[in-house]
């Protein structure tokens, strides 16, 4: 298929596809005379590579940008529940105190 059909198949602008080909980051293609041709299998492979690359980047970002997590462990689950409820009550009391002033 030609540029226009390949670009439509990939969901990108024709110019974007041309730029990626010239930067050697686009899908495989064959130059036939003045035209550049694309096989559907090569376009499918290109899409698959981009999906894998995107998933890899998302995993890296998730690791880097993860928020700190506080882990609280307690040997006695009842004590943990009571402590959690007391802390929640104290936070609510503080919030209501600050809200009334």
Buried (B, 14 or more C-beta within 10 A) or exposed (E): BEBEBBBEBBEBEBEEBBEBBEEEEBBEBEEEEEEBBBBEEBBEEBBEEEEEEEEEEEEEEEEEEEEEEEEEEEEEEEEEEEEEEEEEEEEEEEEEEEEEE
